[in-house]
Amino acid sequence: MSSISIIGAGNMGAAIARLALAAGTPVQVVTRDGSAAQAVDPAVTATAFGEPLTGDVVVLALPYPALDDVVATYGDQLAGRTVVDITNPLDFSTFDSLVVPADSSAAAELAAALPGASVLKAFNTNFAATLATGTVGDVPTTVLVAGDDADAKTTFTAAFDGSAVRVVDAGSLARARELEALGFLQLTLAAGEKTSWTTGFALL
């Protein structure tokens, strides 16, 4: 059985941790504040940032600007692991553009910085509320995952098998660009009160 390390215990990190636990997957939550990690669920292993990672799959449940710190702190440890980038690299000063080049993505940048890791893009098109409920409207929440390593995708999918969400393969890591554009659109719609933070896009 695979295990998961989640760096970050905010709304997204907590929701992802609970999904993995529901699937029977062991979860380590890594934070700078141990009490925040333990508050996610008593069943998680709470670890301070900088301490060793235990998971085969490492989910970076952090804002895009924090990825550099993760690479600097854990770069060597991430080699040989599946690393999941959930970020949407928005320009939060304008909320009107992505801050990565048009032919790239945050996930592609992360893959270049971690050549020994298998980088996946996932969860960036989901809001925490739809992960927590397992539904978008009256259909199951879909987690789209992009990446170049088929085995990494299989391991990732298995870690959530039996939880409330379904995982769908969205293609190669090049598709992360489109996933980030979709995440960007969803965020701007919610921020503009065209939709709510408890809804999202559904795959029928």
NORCOR-V841002 format. One record per residue. N is the residue number from 0. RES is the residue in one letter. PSI is psi in whole degrees, 0 to 359 (none if undefined). BURIAL is 1 if it has 16 or more other C-alpha atoms within 10 Angstrom, else 0. D_LAST is the distance of its C-alpha to the last C-alpha in Angstrom with 1 decimal. Layout:
N&RES&PSI&BURIAL&D_LAST ; N&RES&PSI&BURIAL&D_LAST
This chain:
0&M&136&0&29.8 ; 1&S&163&0&28.8 ; 2&S&162&1&29.5 ; 3&I&136&1&28.2 ; 4&S&129&1&30.2 ; 5&I&119&1&28.6 ; 6&I&109&1&30.8 ; 7&G&135&1&30.4 ; 8&A&31&1&30.0 ; 9&G&196&1&28.5 ; 10&N&316&1&25.4 ; 11&M&312&1&23.1 ; 12&G&318&1&25.6 ; 13&A&317&1&26.0 ; 14&A&319&1&22.3 ; 15&I&320&1&21.9 ; 16&A&316&1&25.1 ; 17&R&327&1&24.1 ; 18&L&314&1&20.9 ; 19&A&317&1&23.2 ; 20&L&320&1&25.8 ; 21&A&333&1&23.5 ; 22&A&358&1&22.7 ; 23&G&15&1&26.5 ; 24&T&128&1&26.9 ; 25&P&138&1&30.1 ; 26&V&130&1&29.8 ; 27&Q&130&1&32.4 ; 28&V&124&1&32.0 ; 29&V&123&1&34.3 ; 30&T&168&1&35.5 ; 31&R&344&0&38.7 ; 32&D&105&0&39.0 ; 33&G&327&1&39.1 ; 34&S&328&0&38.7 ; 35&A&321&1&35.4 ; 36&A&315&1&34.1 ; 37&Q&331&1&35.6 ; 38&A&341&0&34.1 ; 39&V&311&1&30.5 ; 40&D&137&1&31.3 ; 41&P&341&0&34.6 ; 42&A&347&0&33.1 ; 43&V&157&1&32.6 ; 44&T&115&1&35.4 ; 45&A&128&1&36.5 ; 46&T&143&1&38.1 ; 47&A&145&1&39.7 ; 48&F&130&1&38.6 ; 49&G&339&0&40.8 ; 50&E&162&0&41.1 ; 51&P&146&0&39.8 ; 52&L&147&1&36.2 ; 53&T&344&1&35.4 ; 54&G&149&1&31.8 ; 55&D&327&1&30.7 ; 56&V&129&1&27.6 ; 57&V&117&1&28.5 ; 58&V&124&1&26.0 ; 59&L&88&1&27.5 ; 60&A&65&1&26.3 ; 61&L&163&1&28.6 ; 62&P&154&0&28.8 ; 63&Y&315&1&29.2 ; 64&P&342&0&33.0 ; 65&A&351&0&33.5 ; 66&L&324&1&32.4 ; 67&D&320&0&35.9 ; 68&D&321&0&37.5 ; 69&V&315&1&35.3 ; 70&V&317&0&36.2 ; 71&A&324&0&39.9 ; 72&T&321&0&39.9 ; 73&Y&8&1&37.8 ; 74&G&310&1&37.8 ; 75&D&320&0&39.9 ; 76&Q&335&0&38.1 ; 77&L&346&1&34.7 ; 78&A&132&0&35.9 ; 79&G&0&0&34.4 ; 80&R&163&1&31.5 ; 81&T&123&1&27.9 ; 82&V&124&1&27.5 ; 83&V&118&1&24.3 ; 84&D&121&1&24.4 ; 85&I&7&1&22.1 ; 86&T&155&1&24.1 ; 87&N&112&1&23.4 ; 88&P&68&1&26.7 ; 89&L&152&1&27.2 ; 90&D&98&0&30.6 ; 91&F&350&0&30.8 ; 92&S&332&0&34.1 ; 93&T&337&0&32.4 ; 94&F&33&0&28.7 ; 95&D&7&0&28.5 ; 96&S&163&0&28.1 ; 97&L&153&1&27.4 ; 98&V&9&0&30.6 ; 99&V&158&1&30.0 ; 100&P&154&0&30.9 ; 101&A&336&0&28.6 ; 102&D&19&0&28.6 ; 103&S&192&1&28.0 ; 104&S&166&1&26.1 ; 105&A&321&1&27.0 ; 106&A&321&1&25.8 ; 107&A&319&1&27.9 ; 108&E&318&0&30.9 ; 109&L&319&1&30.5 ; 110&A&322&1&30.4 ; 111&A&326&0&33.6 ; 112&A&340&0&35.2 ; 113&L&68&1&34.3 ; 114&P&340&0&35.1 ; 115&G&355&1&35.5 ; 116&A&159&1&32.1 ; 117&S&104&1&28.6 ; 118&V&132&1&26.6 ; 119&L&153&1&22.8 ; 120&K&127&1&20.7 ; 121&A&162&1&18.1 ; 122&F&351&1&17.3 ; 123&N&346&1&18.4 ; 124&T&12&1&15.1 ; 125&N&141&1&15.1 ; 126&F&153&1&17.5 ; 127&A&324&1&19.7 ; 128&A&322&1&18.8 ; 129&T&338&1&15.1 ; 130&L&321&1&16.5 ; 131&A&319&1&19.2 ; 132&T&336&1&17.1 ; 133&G&10&1&14.3 ; 134&T&151&1&11.8 ; 135&V&109&1&10.4 ; 136&G&238&0&11.1 ; 137&D&21&0&10.3 ; 138&V&156&0&7.5 ; 139&P&144&1&8.9 ; 140&T&131&1&10.0 ; 141&T&129&1&9.2 ; 142&V&113&1&12.5 ; 143&L&134&1&12.8 ; 144&V&132&1&16.3 ; 145&A&143&1&18.6 ; 146&G&164&1&22.0 ; 147&D&349&0&24.7 ; 148&D&108&0&25.7 ; 149&A&322&0&23.7 ; 150&D&322&0&25.7 ; 151&A&320&1&25.0 ; 152&K&319&1&21.2 ; 153&T&316&0&21.9 ; 154&T&316&1&24.1 ; 155&F&312&1&21.7 ; 156&T&317&1&18.8 ; 157&A&329&1&21.4 ; 158&A&341&1&22.6 ; 159&F&7&1&19.5 ; 160&D&121&1&19.0 ; 161&G&352&1&19.3 ; 162&S&184&1&18.3 ; 163&A&345&1&15.6 ; 164&V&161&1&13.2 ; 165&R&142&1&11.6 ; 166&V&131&1&12.9 ; 167&V&131&0&11.6 ; 168&D&120&0&14.4 ; 169&A&6&1&14.3 ; 170&G&200&0&17.7 ; 171&S&171&0&21.2 ; 172&L&337&1&22.8 ; 173&A&334&1&23.2 ; 174&R&352&1&19.5 ; 175&A&329&1&20.5 ; 176&R&314&1&21.8 ; 177&E&323&0&18.5 ; 178&L&321&1&17.0 ; 179&E&326&1&20.1 ; 180&A&320&1&19.7 ; 181&L&318&1&16.2 ; 182&G&319&1&17.8 ; 183&F&312&1&20.8 ; 184&L&316&0&18.9 ; 185&Q&318&1&17.2 ; 186&L&316&1&20.7 ; 187&T&325&1&22.5 ; 188&L&318&0&20.4 ; 189&A&317&0&21.0 ; 190&A&329&0&24.6 ; 191&G&7&0&25.1 ; 192&E&30&0&23.9 ; 193&K&336&0&21.3 ; 194&T&184&0&18.8 ; 195&S&168&0&19.7 ; 196&W&359&1&19.9 ; 197&T&5&1&18.1 ; 198&T&197&1&14.7 ; 199&G&182&1&12.6 ; 200&F&140&1&9.7 ; 201&A&145&1&6.2 ; 202&L&114&0&3.8 ; 203&L&none&0&0.0
